[in-house]
Amino acid sequence: MTQDRSSWGSLRHWLKRIGQTLRSEPRDKEQLIELLKEARQRELFDTDALSMIEGVLQVSDLRVRDIMVPRAEMVSLRRDDPLDKILQVAVKSAHSRFPVTGDDKSEVVGILLAKDLLTFCAEDRRRAFNIRDLLRSTVFVPDSKRLNVLLKEFRASRNHMAIVVDEYGSAAGLVTIEDVLEQIVGEIDDEHDYDEGSGIFQRDKNEFSIKARTAIEDFNDYFGSDFPDNEFDTIGGLVVNALGHLPKRSESVELGRFRFTVMRADSRRVYLLNVEHLNPDDKIPTTENV
């Protein structure tokens, strides 16, 4: 706690010094960001630092529903699955934590850590396996919770994963501490991320969250659209070009039968987009049966 207070104190002192240097006092968040950009131009800190500061400022505006992995995209285990099947899923996905469900995928009964399975890989230990003995307690959060609040709770409880519930108490998805940190530092890629698909997540019947780095070709394949990919490789590049400038959060543009809204961006790039299908009568791909 003392270290946290010291860190925040240093940050406030640092921002105060920037303000004194530039002889300007910001009156709102937009002015503060402009002030920070001016400080960057004066080389008081580098571009990466500016990007992370902007991410910190934006985290308080985002909610869990904006970044969660929808239930249909969750890699989960069933409580009654045999050990061989559980090990197969754990090895293939390479995740470190798995929601464990009961008879219904919307009922999460606990969290299983992959490391807890290691002792049962030996043949003579398999008979002793009982998944109920290994389950960790589940943290449930509403989809409306702000990310800055969630991050504080993750730090306080030392949990790395939470199950997101809807208004009826059913599991709507999951969110991890890495998902929150990515809003500050940008995408955190590891050797397994390239096997996880295009980054298109269905949030509602006609609404999707899409990583800006999603290839236009993958977007076209998913939605049956025909956006050209000869000039830009990613859907983020297409949106930036349509807007004519590097957009800020909440800016939107309509392209064809879609409305693209920026959900996460900083002074260098766009990270996350909300995509709304404007023709609800058209057939929309769904992942609910996955």
Residue pairs with C-beta under 8 A, 6 or more apart in sequence:
18 35
18 36
18 39
18 44
19 25
19 26
19 35
21 39
21 42
21 44
22 35
22 38
22 39
22 42
24 35
24 38
26 32
26 34
26 35
29 57
32 57
33 54
33 57
33 267
36 50
36 53
36 54
37 50
37 267
39 45
39 50
40 46
40 47
40 49
40 50
40 267
47 267
47 268
50 266
50 267
51 185
51 186
51 266
51 267
51 268
52 184
52 185
54 266
54 267
55 183
55 184
55 185
55 186
55 264
55 266
56 184
58 183
58 249
58 264
58 266
59 146
59 147
59 148
59 151
59 180
59 183
59 184
60 146
60 147
60 148
61 146
61 249
62 146
62 147
62 183
62 263
62 264
63 143
63 144
63 145
63 146
63 147
64 141
64 142
64 143
64 144
64 145
64 146
64 147
64 150
64 162
64 164
64 175
65 143
65 144
65 164
65 172
65 203
66 147
66 209
66 263
66 264
66 272
66 274
67 147
67 175
67 179
67 180
67 182
67 183
67 209
67 264
67 272
68 143
68 164
68 172
68 173
68 174
68 175
68 179
69 173
69 174
69 175
69 179
69 201
70 172
70 173
70 201
70 202
70 203
70 287
71 105
71 106
71 171
71 172
71 173
72 202
72 286
72 287
72 288
72 290
73 173
73 201
73 287
73 290
74 99
74 105
74 171
74 173
74 174
75 89
75 93
75 95
75 98
76 98
76 99
76 100
76 101
76 105
76 108
77 86
77 89
77 98
77 99
77 100
77 101
77 112
77 131
78 100
78 101
78 102
79 100
79 101
79 102
79 109
79 110
79 131
79 132
81 89
81 131
83 120
83 126
83 129
86 112
86 117
86 131
87 117
87 121
89 98
90 98
90 114
90 117
93 192
94 192
95 114
96 113
96 114
96 115
96 160
97 111
97 112
97 113
97 114
97 160
97 161
97 176
98 111
98 112
98 114
99 108
99 110
99 111
99 138
99 161
99 163
99 171
99 174
100 108
100 109
100 110
100 111
100 112
100 131
100 135
101 107
101 108
101 109
101 171
102 109
105 171
106 170
106 171
107 170
107 171
108 138
108 140
108 163
108 171
109 135
109 138
110 135
110 136
110 137
110 138
111 135
111 136
111 137
111 138
111 161
112 131
112 134
112 135
112 136
113 134
113 136
116 134
117 134
119 125
120 126
120 128
120 129
138 163
139 153
139 157
139 159
139 161
139 162
139 163
140 162
140 163
140 164
140 165
141 150
141 153
141 162
141 163
141 164
141 165
141 175
142 164
142 165
143 164
143 165
143 166
143 172
143 173
147 180
147 183
150 162
150 175
150 180
151 177
151 180
151 181
153 159
153 162
154 160
154 162
154 177
154 180
159 177
160 176
160 177
160 178
161 174
161 175
161 176
161 177
162 174
162 175
162 176
163 171
163 173
163 174
164 171
164 172
164 173
164 174
164 175
165 171
165 172
166 172
178 188
181 188
182 188
182 271
183 264
183 271
186 266
186 269
186 271
187 211
187 213
187 271
198 211
198 214
198 215
198 218
198 219
198 222
199 210
199 211
199 213
199 214
200 208
200 209
200 210
200 211
200 214
200 218
200 219
200 222
201 208
201 209
201 210
202 208
202 285
202 286
202 287
202 288
203 209
203 274
205 280
205 284
205 286
206 276
206 277
206 280
206 284
207 274
207 275
207 276
207 277
208 274
208 275
208 276
208 277
209 263
209 272
209 273
209 274
209 275
210 219
210 235
210 272
210 273
210 274
210 275
211 271
211 272
211 273
212 234
212 235
212 236
212 239
212 269
212 270
212 271
212 272
212 273
213 234
213 236
214 234
214 235
214 236
215 229
215 233
215 234
215 235
216 227
216 228
216 229
216 232
216 233
216 234
216 235
216 238
217 229
219 225
219 227
219 235
220 226
220 227
220 229
222 285
223 258
223 277
223 285
224 285
225 256
225 257
225 258
227 235
227 238
227 255
227 256
231 241
232 238
232 241
235 260
235 273
236 269
236 270
236 271
236 273
238 255
239 247
239 253
239 255
239 260
239 262
239 270
239 273
240 246
240 247
240 270
242 253
242 255
242 260
243 251
243 253
246 265
246 267
246 268
246 269
246 270
247 262
247 265
247 270
248 262
248 265
249 262
249 263
249 264
249 265
250 261
250 262
251 261
251 262
252 259
252 260
252 261
252 262
253 259
253 260
254 260
254 278
257 277
257 278
257 279
257 282
258 275
258 276
258 277
258 278
259 275
259 276
259 278
260 273
260 274
260 275
261 273
261 274
261 275
261 276
262 270
262 272
262 273
262 274
263 271
263 272
263 273
263 274
264 270
264 271
264 272
265 271
265 272
277 284
